[in-house]
Structures are given as structure tokens and as C-alpha cells.
Amino acid sequence: MAVPIDGTSGVVGRRVADEALLDDVDGLNSTDPGGMLRFTASAGAQVRESAALAAEANLGMLSDEGRPRAVVIAGIGTAGRTGDVLATVAGPRCPVPVIPHRSSGVPGWVGAADVVIAVSASGRSPEALGAAQAAARRGARLVAVGPPDSQLQSVAEGVRAPFVPVPRRAPARASLWALTVPVLLAARALGLVKVNEADLAETAARLDADAERCRPAAESFVNPAKALALGLAGSVPIVWGSSPVASVAARRFGDTLSTNARYPVVTGALGEAGRGRVGLLDGVFGGLGESTRDIFADPDDDDDKSESPTRLRLVLLRDGGLNPEDDADEPFVVEERRAEAVQTLADRRGVRCDVITAEGGSALERLASLISVPDFASVYLALAHHLDPMAVPAVSEMKELSTT
């Protein structure tokens, strides 16, 4: 029986992932007609291209009026995540507040002393356009990031504000790095972050290396993204980050799991989880579910898998590095203890746990190392269920219904 791949009929109920498909390159290509794997693999190239485009924009003018009172990053979806990235890379010692804003317009206190960075992958999102227009009315300094010849560019040009033209080469959810790099470089021009060319080059190289490790031709036993996808198949994922950097990556994984693979997911910071959400490990999908498991069931029997209860699957993102400006290791010690504790709790309750550990010298590279493999895993998980990760009918329908 042919399995539909349009994301609309029946396949969402298919609980058993097609493991064989993940090691069939031709099968992957046919199930991914929109090329989401190819777009995901372009992350390193996005860093380099966006850095070059930002260098050509007139970001230097941002420093002429001195340090702002606050910086607001306005956008929704993936564009909104750029504000989280900036706030995390800037860190707790940032001299001014960095505030992600996901609603139309800007906060009521924004005025001439502030900077608004409006970000949109399409150049026409109501949130970014509304923020850019509000900033212009209030006399706030504006920076805009979006595709060339877009409505957002028109607003920026109307007030002679810097605009970084990011070509729309990939879907918004696969354009995180294309949108993030100009935001970081605008913040650097304002004196808020210390992101240098070496950091960008190393981040791009890290993303390239992970794309090579996660390529479709690499079989599941050596491909970390395919292995992670198969581990998550049929589960309710919980993704927790052990640090601010890792928590941003956790929420990003939640975004891609929901949109690409259509999986419900719980995400957040491990510190927050310890105040209540860790109780999920004791619930009906966690330790309580383990007590009803048939210990004599054959783990390799497909029939048993299709009838087995849905279980939690924990993904723990651990960031063992510290920002260079940190002068104490107490936060690191606390985070490591929490991470060890939650792994122990999961093990005691029979909840399987995947751990991804950050690598790299800068906060930006460590963030990339925590995002790249999960990004690929979300696509492979969709494909394992014969879902086209590019076709998300509910998103299109919601846009249609909300604009009529």
C-alpha cells in the first residue's frame, strides 16, 4: 500500500517509524521533495553569506549615537528566536536590556533612546512590520533584517535605517542562522556583544562539519541525527537545556520537532524543570507507564511496538562551557549537578535519555553545536513517518483563516 507523504491523510497515526527508509538515500529524496534536508545542511553557508551582507550594510552608523537604553528584537517564529540568541550570547553582563518581542508594535516605553531590530524571513510579517513602523513613529533607532525588495526594506529605507538584505533561499524555520548573524552584528556595532570574525568562521565550520556527519548517505549507526530521530520515534519528547545557551537550543528543537515532525514536545531550562516539570518523569508517560510494561514483550517485534504505550523520551542538552567574561565557576557546578541528577532520575524511572554536549570556544559556536544535530533529527523523524517536512497544511490553513 502506498504511503501518502502530503502530511494530510492518515500518516500522523503511524506510530512505528520506518527505520529502513532512513538508510535509503533515494527513498529519503522522494519523501523530502521540498529539500528540507538540503536547506538544513546550508546552515554554515548562511552564516558566511549573512556576515558578508551585514558587512555591506551601514551598521556602523548605529554607534554614532552611543549606547542605547535598551534593545528590542521584534519578530515571530524563527525570527523571534534571534532575540533569544542575542540575549543569551550577550549574557548577564550585557550593559543594557536585550528584550525579544513577539507581538505587533513595540512596548509602550520604547522611545528615542532605544533601538528596535525588526526581523522577518518574509519581510512582511505583521509583528516585524508593526514594530518597524512603531519605532519610526517614536523616533527610536531602527535596524531591519529581511529579504531584499520587501515591505520591511521599504519601511527601513523610509527612515534611512540600516537594512540587511537576507535572500530568501530556505523556508523560515531553516533560516535561523541567516537571520541571526545580522542581529548579532548589529548588536556588536552597538557595543553589546563581542562576536568577532573568528567566532563566525568557527561557527560556520562547526555547522558544516555537523552537516557532513548528518548527511543522508551516512547510515543510522554513524549518523547522530538519524539515531536521535529513531530514539524519539513514537515518544513524547522532553528537551531540557542545562544552561541559558542550551535552553535556547532546547526551545529551538521544540520548534523544529513541532513543525517538521508534528510531534508534541515539552521544552525549557533544566533549572525551571527542577521546580515542577521534572514530575513528568513520575507520570503516566514516565515511571507510572513503566509499571504497566510487559517485561516479556519482544522489543524487536513490530506488532508489540505498535501496541506499546507512548513513553517519554528525555533529550538533555548540556553546555559545559563558560562565557569568557564569567569569573566564577559556581553556575557551571550547579548546572552540571542538575544535569547529573535528572539523568539519574530518568534512569530510575525507565525513561530513556539522550545527551548532547556543547562543543566550541565561543557561546555562538557552542549554541551551533547544540542546534545542528537536533535540526537534522527533526527532519529525519518526519521522513521516518513518511511526512514531507516542508508541507504543513495546518500552518497554511491557519494563515488563510486568520486573514479572511
C-alpha positions in Angstrom: 0.0 0.0 0.0 1.4 3.4 -0.9 2.0 5.7 2.0 0.9 9.3 1.3 3.6 12.0 2.0 1.5 15.1 1.8 1.1 15.4 5.6 -2.7 15.2 5.4 -4.1 11.7 5.4 -3.5 9.1 8.0 0.2 9.0 8.3 0.2 11.1 11.5 -1.3 8.0 13.2 1.6 5.8 12.0 3.5 5.3 15.3 6.2 2.9 14.1 8.9 4.7 12.3 10.2 3.3 9.0 13.8 2.7 10.1 14.8 1.2 6.7 13.8 4.5 4.9 16.4 6.5 6.8 19.2 4.4 5.2 17.7 4.6 1.7 19.0 7.8 0.1 16.7 7.5 -2.9 13.7 6.9 -0.5 14.7 10.0 1.6 14.9 12.1 -1.5 11.4 11.1 -2.7 9.9 11.6 0.7 11.6 15.1 1.0 10.6 16.6 -2.3 10.9 20.1 -1.0 14.5 19.6 0.0 14.3 20.3 3.7 17.5 18.2 4.4 19.3 20.3 1.8 18.2 23.5 3.4 19.1 22.3 6.8 22.6 21.5 5.5 23.0 25.1 4.4 23.4 26.5 7.9 27.2 27.1 7.7 26.8 28.8 4.3 24.0 31.0 5.8 26.5 32.2 8.5 29.1 33.2 5.9 26.6 34.8 3.5 24.8 36.8 6.2 28.1 38.0 7.7 29.1 39.3 4.2 25.8 41.0 3.7 25.8 42.6 7.1 29.3 43.9 6.4 28.0 45.7 3.4 25.1 47.3 5.3 25.6 50.6 7.1 25.6 49.1 10.6 28.5 51.4 11.7 26.0 54.3 11.9 24.5 52.6 15.0 27.5 53.6 17.1 27.3 57.3 16.2 24.6 58.0 18.8 26.2 56.0 21.5 24.9 53.1 23.6 21.1 52.7 23.7 18.9 52.5 26.8 17.5 49.1 25.6 17.4 46.9 22.5 14.1 45.3 21.4 14.3 42.4 18.8 10.9 42.2 17.1 9.8 39.1 15.2 7.8 35.9 15.3 8.7 32.2 14.9 12.2 31.6 13.8 12.8 35.4 13.5 11.7 35.7 17.2 14.3 33.1 18.2 17.0 35.5 17.0 16.2 37.7 20.0 16.7 34.8 22.4 20.0 34.0 20.8 21.2 37.6 21.1 20.1 37.8 24.8 21.9 34.6 25.5 25.1 35.5 23.6 25.2 38.9 25.2 24.9 37.3 28.6 24.1 38.6 32.1 26.8 41.3 31.9 25.3 43.0 28.8 25.3 46.7 29.7 21.7 47.2 28.5 18.5 45.1 28.5 18.0 42.9 25.4 14.3 42.2 25.0 12.8 39.7 22.5 9.3 41.0 21.4 6.9 38.7 19.6 3.8 41.0 19.3 2.9 43.6 16.8 4.2 47.1 17.6 6.7 47.7 20.4 6.5 48.0 24.2 5.0 51.3 25.4 8.2 52.6 26.9 10.2 52.4 23.7 11.4 55.9 22.6 14.3 57.8 21.0 16.8 56.4 23.5 16.2 52.8 22.3 17.0 50.5 19.3 14.5 48.3 17.6 15.8 45.4 15.5 12.9 44.1 13.3 13.4 40.7 11.8 11.3 38.8 9.2 12.2 35.9 6.9 9.4 37.0 4.6 9.8 40.8 5.0 6.1 41.1 5.6 5.2 39.6 9.0 2.8 41.8 10.9 5.0 41.6 14.0 8.2 42.9 12.4 6.4 45.5 10.2 4.4 46.8 13.1 7.5 47.1 15.2 9.4 48.8 12.5 6.6 51.3 11.9 6.1 52.0 15.6 9.9 52.5 16.1 9.9 55.1 13.2 6.9 56.9 14.7 8.5 57.1 18.1 12.0 58.2 16.9 13.7 55.0 18.0 16.7 53.8 16.1 15.8 51.0 13.7 17.6 48.1 12.2 15.8 45.8 9.8 16.7 42.3 8.6 14.8 40.6 5.9 14.7 39.7 2.2 15.5 42.4 -0.4 12.7 44.4 -2.1 10.3 43.6 0.7 7.9 45.7 2.7 10.3 45.7 5.6 13.0 47.2 3.4 10.7 49.9 2.3 9.9 50.9 5.9 13.6 50.9 6.8 14.5 53.0 3.7 11.7 55.4 4.6 13.6 56.5 7.7 17.1 55.9 6.4 17.6 53.0 8.8 20.2 50.2 8.2 18.8 47.2 6.4 20.5 43.9 6.0 19.1 42.1 2.9 18.9 38.4 3.6 17.9 36.4 0.4 15.0 34.0 1.0 16.8 30.8 0.0 15.2 28.5 2.5 11.9 28.2 4.5 11.8 30.5 7.6 12.4 27.6 10.0 15.5 26.6 8.1 16.8 30.2 8.1 17.8 30.6 11.7 21.4 31.4 11.0 20.7 33.7 8.1 18.5 35.8 10.3 20.6 35.6 13.5 24.0 36.7 12.2 22.9 40.2 11.2 21.2 40.7 14.6 24.4 39.7 16.3 26.5 42.0 14.2 24.1 44.9 14.7 24.4 44.3 18.5 28.2 44.3 18.0 28.1 47.7 16.4 26.2 48.9 19.4 28.9 47.6 21.7 26.7 44.9 23.3 28.4 41.6 22.2 31.9 40.5 21.4 31.3 38.4 18.3 34.4 38.5 16.1 35.1 37.1 12.6 36.9 34.1 14.1 33.8 33.2 16.1 31.7 33.4 13.0 34.2 31.3 11.0 34.4 28.7 13.7 30.6 28.5 14.0 30.2 28.1 10.2 32.8 25.4 10.2 31.1 23.6 13.1 27.8 23.7 11.2 29.4 22.4 8.1 31.1 19.5 10.0 27.8 18.5 11.6 26.0 18.7 8.2 28.6 16.2 6.9 28.1 13.9 9.9 24.3 14.1 9.4 24.2 13.7 5.7 21.6 11.4 4.2 24.2 8.9 2.9 25.6 8.4 6.4 23.9 5.3 7.9 22.0 5.4 11.1 24.6 3.7 13.2 27.1 6.5 12.5 24.7 9.4 11.9 23.8 11.1 15.2 20.7 12.8 13.8 19.2 9.6 12.4 20.0 7.8 15.7 18.3 10.6 17.7 15.3 10.6 15.4 14.8 6.8 15.8 15.2 7.1 19.6 12.4 9.8 19.7 10.1 7.9 17.3 6.7 7.2 19.0 7.6 9.0 22.2 6.6 12.3 23.9 9.9 14.2 23.8 11.1 16.4 26.7 14.0 18.6 25.8 15.8 20.5 28.6 18.8 22.7 28.5 21.3 22.9 31.3 22.4 26.5 30.7 21.0 29.6 29.1 22.7 28.7 25.8 21.4 25.1 26.0 17.9 26.3 26.9 17.7 28.4 23.7 18.8 25.3 21.8 16.2 23.2 23.6 13.4 25.6 22.6 14.7 25.6 19.0 14.5 21.8 19.0 10.9 22.1 20.2 10.1 24.4 17.3 11.5 22.0 14.7 10.0 18.9 16.2 6.6 20.5 16.2 6.8 21.9 12.7 8.9 19.4 10.8 7.8 16.2 12.6 4.5 17.3 14.0 5.4 15.9 17.5 4.2 17.4 20.7 7.1 18.4 22.9 8.0 19.9 26.2 11.0 22.2 26.3 12.7 24.6 28.7 15.5 25.2 31.1 16.6 22.5 33.4 16.5 24.9 36.4 12.8 25.6 35.7 12.1 21.9 35.3 13.5 21.2 38.7 10.8 23.4 40.2 7.9 21.2 38.9 8.2 19.8 35.4 10.6 17.1 36.5 7.4 15.5 38.0 6.6 14.4 34.4 9.1 11.6 34.9 6.7 10.1 37.5 3.6 10.5 35.3 1.6 8.1 33.1 4.1 8.5 30.3 7.1 8.1 32.6 7.6 5.9 35.7 4.0 5.1 36.1 3.8 3.8 32.5 6.9 1.6 33.1 5.0 -0.3 35.8 2.4 -1.5 33.2 5.0 -2.6 30.6 5.0 -6.2 29.5 8.5 -7.4 30.5 8.2 -10.4 28.3 7.4 -8.4 25.1 9.9 -8.7 22.3 11.5 -5.3 21.8 12.1 -6.1 18.1 8.5 -7.2 17.4 6.8 -4.5 15.2 3.3 -5.6 16.5 4.5 -5.1 20.1 5.8 -1.7 19.2 2.6 -0.6 17.6 0.6 -1.5 20.7 3.1 -0.4 23.3 2.2 2.7 25.4 3.6 6.0 24.5 6.6 6.9 26.7 8.6 10.0 27.5 11.9 10.4 25.9 14.3 12.9 27.5 16.8 14.9 25.5 19.3 16.7 27.7 21.3 19.5 26.2 24.4 20.1 28.3 26.6 23.1 28.0 29.9 22.5 29.8 31.5 25.8 28.7 31.5 29.2 30.4 31.4 32.6 28.8 34.9 34.2 28.8 33.6 37.1 31.0 32.4 34.7 33.7 34.8 34.9 36.7 33.3 32.2 38.8 32.5 28.5 38.2 29.6 28.3 40.5 26.9 28.4 37.8 28.8 25.7 35.9 28.8 23.4 39.0 25.1 23.9 39.7 24.2 23.2 36.1 26.3 20.1 36.0 24.8 18.8 39.2 21.3 19.3 37.9 22.1 17.6 34.7 23.5 14.6 36.5 20.5 14.5 38.9 17.9 14.5 36.1 19.8 11.7 34.2 19.7 9.6 37.4 16.0 10.3 38.0 15.2 9.3 34.4 17.2 6.1 34.7 15.5 5.1 37.9 12.1 5.5 36.2 13.0 3.7 33.0 12.8 6.9 30.9 15.5 6.8 28.2 17.7 9.9 27.9 19.8 11.2 25.0 22.5 13.7 25.9 24.1 16.2 23.5 27.0 18.1 24.9 28.1 21.5 23.6 31.5 22.0 22.0 33.4 25.0 20.9 35.2 28.0 22.3 32.6 30.8 21.9 29.0 30.9 23.1 27.9 31.1 19.4 29.8 28.0 18.4 28.5 26.1 21.5 25.0 27.1 20.6 25.5 25.9 17.0 26.8 22.5 18.3 23.6 22.0 20.2 21.3 23.1 17.4 22.7 21.4 14.3 22.2 17.7 15.1 18.6 18.2 16.5 17.7 20.3 13.4 18.5 17.3 11.2 16.9 14.9 13.7 13.6 16.7 13.4 13.7 16.3 9.6 14.6 12.6 9.8 11.9 12.0 12.3 9.3 13.5 9.9 10.7 11.4 7.0 10.7 8.2 9.1 6.9 8.7 9.5 6.6 9.4 5.7 5.8 13.0 6.3 7.0 15.7 4.0 8.6 18.2 6.4 8.0 21.1 4.0 4.3 20.5 3.7 2.5 21.7 6.9 -1.2 22.1 5.9 -2.3 23.3 9.3 0.1 26.3 9.1 -1.2 27.3 5.7 -4.8 26.9 6.7 -4.3 28.9 9.9 -2.8 31.8 7.9 -5.7 31.6 5.5 -8.3 31.5 8.2 -6.8 34.3 10.2 -6.6 36.7 7.3 -10.1 36.3 6.0 
